Amino acid sequence: FNPILLLNTRDFYTPLQSFLQHVIDEKFLNPEHAQMWSLVDAPEQVLPAVAATPAWREDARDYAIVR
């Protein structure tokens, strides 16, 4: 799996980040899902963020299993 990285220019994705956190808080997604994406504020942060993204576990597809 590849990382999902959003370049948050002028806070464009801030509402999306808040919404996704709300979805997790309301238990529509598991907290592990938050590891699937990250936001950066400046273009020079993109490559370091990609490099710092941890590898997904082999069972990552199991995040979608209803518990």
DSSP file (Angstrom, degrees, kcal/mol; ACC not computed):
  #  RESIDUE AA STRUCTURE BP1 BP2  ACC     N-H-->O    O-->H-N    N-H-->O    O-->H-N    TCO  KAPPA ALPHA  PHI   PSI    X-CA   Y-CA   Z-CA
    1    1 A F              0   0    0      0, 0.0    55,-0.3     0, 0.0    59,-0.0   0.000 360.0 360.0 360.0 146.9    0.0    0.0    0.0
    2    2 A N        -     0   0    0      1,-0.1     2,-0.0    53,-0.1    48,-0.0  -0.760 360.0-100.7-103.2 152.4    1.1    3.5   -0.7
    3    3 A P        -     0   0    0      0, 0.0     2,-0.7     0, 0.0    34,-0.1  -0.348  23.5-133.7 -69.4 151.3    0.7    6.4    1.7
    4    4 A I  E     +a   37   0A   0     32,-1.3    34,-1.8     2,-0.0     2,-0.5  -0.941  31.6 179.8-103.2 114.5   -2.1    8.9    1.2
    5    5 A L  E     -a   38   0A   0     -2,-0.7     2,-0.5    32,-0.2    34,-0.2  -0.972  12.3-162.2-124.1 126.6   -0.6   12.3    1.6
    6    6 A L  E     -a   39   0A   0     32,-2.7    34,-2.4    -2,-0.5     2,-0.9  -0.931  15.0-141.8-112.1 126.4   -2.5   15.6    1.4
    7    7 A L  E     -a   40   0A   0     -2,-0.5     2,-2.0    32,-0.2    34,-0.2  -0.784  17.2-151.4 -86.1 108.9   -0.8   18.9    0.8
    8    8 A N    >   -     0   0    0     32,-3.6     3,-1.7    -2,-0.9     2,-0.2  -0.375  19.6-177.4 -86.4  59.6   -2.9   21.2    3.0
    9    9 A T  G >  S-     0   0    0     -2,-2.0     3,-1.9     1,-0.3    33,-0.1  -0.404  73.7 -10.0 -63.2 126.9   -2.3   24.4    1.0
   10   10 A R  G 3  S-     0   0    0      1,-0.3    -1,-0.3    31,-0.3    31,-0.0   0.820 124.5 -67.6  50.1  36.7   -4.1   27.3    2.7
   11   11 A D  G X  S+     0   0    0     -3,-1.7     3,-1.0    30,-0.1    -1,-0.3   0.738  90.0 148.7  61.2  26.3   -5.8   24.8    5.1
   12   12 A F  T <  S+     0   0    0     -3,-1.9     4,-0.3     1,-0.2    -2,-0.1   0.887  73.8  38.9 -57.4 -41.3   -7.9   23.4    2.2
   13   13 A Y  T 3> S+     0   0    0      1,-0.2     4,-2.5     2,-0.1    -1,-0.2   0.403  86.7  97.9 -93.7   2.6   -8.0   19.9    3.7
   14   14 A T  H <> S+     0   0    0     -3,-1.0     4,-2.3     1,-0.2    -1,-0.2   0.909  84.1  50.1 -59.0 -43.6   -8.4   21.0    7.4
   15   15 A P  H  > S+     0   0    0      0, 0.0     4,-2.5     0, 0.0    -1,-0.2   0.893 110.5  50.8 -61.6 -36.8  -12.2   20.4    7.2
   16   16 A L  H  > S+     0   0    0     -4,-0.3     4,-2.9     2,-0.2    -2,-0.2   0.920 109.0  50.8 -64.5 -42.6  -11.6   17.0    5.8
   17   17 A Q  H  X S+     0   0    0     -4,-2.5     4,-2.1     1,-0.2    -1,-0.2   0.917 111.5  47.8 -60.8 -43.2   -9.2   16.2    8.5
   18   18 A S  H  X S+     0   0    0     -4,-2.3     4,-2.2     2,-0.2    -1,-0.2   0.909 112.3  50.0 -63.6 -41.9  -11.7   17.3   11.1
   19   19 A F  H  X S+     0   0    0     -4,-2.5     4,-2.6     2,-0.2    -2,-0.2   0.932 109.8  49.6 -62.6 -46.2  -14.5   15.2    9.4
   20   20 A L  H  X S+     0   0    0     -4,-2.9     4,-1.9     1,-0.2    -1,-0.2   0.880 110.7  50.3 -63.1 -37.3  -12.3   12.1    9.3
   21   21 A Q  H  X S+     0   0    0     -4,-2.1     4,-2.8    -5,-0.2    -1,-0.2   0.898 110.0  50.9 -65.9 -38.9  -11.5   12.5   13.0
   22   22 A H  H  X S+     0   0    0     -4,-2.2     4,-2.3     2,-0.2    -2,-0.2   0.904 107.1  53.7 -62.8 -41.6  -15.2   12.9   13.7
   23   23 A V  H  <>S+     0   0    0     -4,-2.6     5,-2.6     2,-0.2     6,-0.9   0.900 111.9  45.0 -59.9 -41.1  -15.9    9.7   11.8
   24   24 A I  H ><5S+     0   0    0     -4,-1.9     3,-1.8     4,-0.2    -2,-0.2   0.923 111.0  52.8 -67.7 -44.6  -13.4    7.9   13.9
   25   25 A D  H 3<5S+     0   0    0     -4,-2.8    -2,-0.2     1,-0.3    -1,-0.2   0.846 109.5  49.6 -59.7 -33.9  -14.7    9.4   17.1
   26   26 A E  T 3<5S-     0   0    0     -4,-2.3    -1,-0.3    -5,-0.2    -2,-0.2   0.355 117.3-116.8 -88.3   5.7  -18.2    8.2   16.1
   27   27 A K  T < 5S+     0   0    0     -3,-1.8    -3,-0.2     2,-0.2    -2,-0.1   0.742  80.9 123.6  67.1  27.7  -16.8    4.7   15.5
   28   28 A F  S   <S+     0   0    0     -5,-2.6     2,-0.3    -6,-0.2    -4,-0.2   0.699  83.2  28.5 -83.5 -22.1  -17.6    4.6   11.8
   29   29 A L  S    S-     0   0    0     -6,-0.9    -2,-0.2    -9,-0.1    -1,-0.2  -0.959  91.2-113.5-129.6 151.9  -13.9    4.0   11.2
   30   30 A N    >   -     0   0    0     -2,-0.3     3,-2.0    33,-0.2     4,-0.4  -0.525  31.0-112.6 -78.4 152.4  -11.4    2.3   13.5
   31   31 A P  G >  S+     0   0    0      0, 0.0     3,-1.4     0, 0.0     4,-0.3   0.802 115.2  68.5 -55.5 -28.7   -8.6    4.4   15.0
   32   32 A E  G >  S+     0   0    0      1,-0.3     3,-1.6     2,-0.2     4,-0.2   0.790  85.4  70.1 -61.1 -26.4   -6.1    2.4   12.9
   33   33 A H  G X  S+     0   0    0     -3,-2.0     3,-2.2     1,-0.3     4,-0.3   0.801  82.9  70.5 -62.6 -27.8   -7.6    4.0    9.8
   34   34 A A  G X  S+     0   0    0     -3,-1.4     3,-0.8    -4,-0.4    -1,-0.3   0.705  87.4  66.3 -63.4 -18.1   -6.1    7.4   10.7
   35   35 A Q  G <  S+     0   0    0     -3,-1.6    -1,-0.3    -4,-0.3    -2,-0.2   0.577  84.9  74.6 -77.3  -8.3   -2.7    5.8    9.9
   36   36 A M  G <  S+     0   0    0     -3,-2.2   -32,-1.3    -4,-0.2     2,-0.3   0.707 102.2  29.2 -79.4 -19.2   -3.8    5.7    6.2
   37   37 A W  E <   -a    4   0A   0     -3,-0.8     2,-0.3    -4,-0.3   -32,-0.2  -0.932  58.5-174.4-138.0 160.1   -3.4    9.4    5.5
   38   38 A S  E     -a    5   0A   0    -34,-1.8   -32,-2.7    -2,-0.3     2,-0.4  -0.984  16.1-137.3-149.9 156.6   -1.4   12.4    6.7
   39   39 A L  E     -a    6   0A   0     -2,-0.3     2,-0.3   -34,-0.2   -32,-0.2  -0.905  14.2-171.4-114.2 141.8   -1.5   16.1    6.0
   40   40 A V  E     -a    7   0A   0    -34,-2.4   -32,-3.6    -2,-0.4     6,-0.0  -0.946  16.7-148.6-127.6 154.7    1.5   18.4    5.4
   41   41 A D  S    S+     0   0    0     -2,-0.3   -31,-0.3   -34,-0.2   -30,-0.1   0.622  76.3  39.3 -98.8 -15.1    1.4   22.2    5.2
   42   42 A A  S >  S-     0   0    0      1,-0.1     3,-2.1   -33,-0.1     4,-0.4  -0.984  76.0-121.2-139.8 146.9    4.2   22.9    2.8
   43   43 A P  G >> S+     0   0    0      0, 0.0     3,-1.5     0, 0.0     4,-0.5   0.838 110.9  61.9 -55.3 -35.0    5.6   21.3   -0.4
   44   44 A E  G 34 S+     0   0    0      1,-0.3    -3,-0.0     2,-0.1     0, 0.0   0.625  98.3  59.0 -69.9  -9.3    9.0   20.7    1.1
   45   45 A Q  G <> S+     0   0    0     -3,-2.1     4,-2.0     2,-0.1    -1,-0.3   0.572  85.5  81.9 -90.0 -10.9    7.4   18.5    3.7
   46   46 A V  H <> S+     0   0    0     -3,-1.5     4,-2.4    -4,-0.4     5,-0.2   0.966  91.9  42.0 -63.4 -57.1    6.0   16.0    1.2
   47   47 A L  H  X S+     0   0    0     -4,-0.5     4,-2.5     1,-0.2     5,-0.2   0.910 115.4  49.3 -62.6 -43.7    9.0   13.9    0.5
   48   48 A P  H  > S+     0   0    0      0, 0.0     4,-1.8     0, 0.0    -1,-0.2   0.890 111.6  51.1 -60.4 -35.9   10.1   13.6    4.2
   49   49 A A  H  X S+     0   0    0     -4,-2.0     4,-0.7     2,-0.2    -2,-0.2   0.903 109.8  48.8 -67.5 -39.9    6.5   12.7    5.1
   50   50 A V  H >< S+     0   0    0     -4,-2.4     3,-0.9     1,-0.2    -1,-0.2   0.933 112.5  48.5 -62.8 -44.9    6.4   10.0    2.4
   51   51 A A  H 3< S+     0   0    0     -4,-2.5    -1,-0.2     1,-0.2    -2,-0.2   0.819 111.7  50.0 -64.6 -30.9    9.8    8.6    3.7
   52   52 A A  H 3< S+     0   0    0     -4,-1.8    -1,-0.2    -5,-0.2    -2,-0.2   0.524  81.5 114.4 -86.8  -5.9    8.5    8.7    7.3
   53   53 A T    <<  -     0   0    0     -3,-0.9     3,-0.1    -4,-0.7     2,-0.0  -0.504  69.1-126.0 -68.7 123.9    5.3    6.8    6.5
   54   54 A P        -     0   0    0      0, 0.0     2,-0.1     0, 0.0    -1,-0.1  -0.357  28.1-100.3 -68.9 150.7    5.4    3.4    8.3
   55   55 A A        -     0   0    0      1,-0.1     2,-0.2    -2,-0.0   -53,-0.1  -0.431  40.9-111.8 -66.5 142.4    4.8    0.3    6.2
   56   56 A W        -     0   0    0    -55,-0.3    -1,-0.1    -2,-0.1     2,-0.0  -0.481  32.7-108.6 -74.5 147.1    1.4   -1.1    6.5
   57   57 A R    >   -     0   0    0     -2,-0.2     3,-1.6     1,-0.1     4,-0.2  -0.352  26.8-113.0 -69.5 157.0    0.9   -4.4    8.2
   58   58 A E  T 3  S+     0   0    0      1,-0.3     3,-0.4     2,-0.1    -1,-0.1   0.781 117.4  54.6 -62.0 -27.0    0.1   -7.4    6.1
   59   59 A D  T >   +     0   0    0      1,-0.2     3,-1.9     2,-0.1    -1,-0.3   0.127  69.6 120.4 -94.5  22.0   -3.4   -7.5    7.7
   60   60 A A  G X   +     0   0    0     -3,-1.6     3,-1.8     1,-0.3     4,-0.2   0.817  67.5  62.6 -57.9 -32.5   -4.2   -3.9    6.9
   61   61 A R  G >  S+     0   0    0     -3,-0.4     3,-1.3     1,-0.3    -1,-0.3   0.769  90.0  69.5 -64.5 -22.7   -7.3   -5.0    4.9
   62   62 A D  G X  S+     0   0    0     -3,-1.9     3,-1.8     1,-0.3    -1,-0.3   0.614  74.3  85.7 -71.3 -10.5   -8.7   -6.5    8.1
   63   63 A Y  G <  S+     0   0    0     -3,-1.8    -1,-0.3    -4,-0.3   -33,-0.2   0.811  85.3  58.0 -57.1 -27.6   -9.2   -2.9    9.4
   64   64 A A  G <  S+     0   0    0     -3,-1.3    -1,-0.3    -4,-0.2     2,-0.2   0.534  79.0 114.1 -82.8  -6.1  -12.5   -3.0    7.6
   65   65 A I  S <  S-     0   0    0     -3,-1.8     2,-0.3    -4,-0.1    -3,-0.0  -0.460  73.9-117.2 -69.1 132.9  -13.8   -6.0    9.5
   66   66 A V              0   0    0     -2,-0.2    -1,-0.1     1,-0.1    -2,-0.1  -0.526 360.0 360.0 -69.8 131.8  -16.8   -5.3   11.7
   67   67 A R              0   0    0     -2,-0.3    -1,-0.1    -3,-0.0    -2,-0.1   0.393 360.0 360.0-112.8 360.0  -15.9   -5.9   15.3
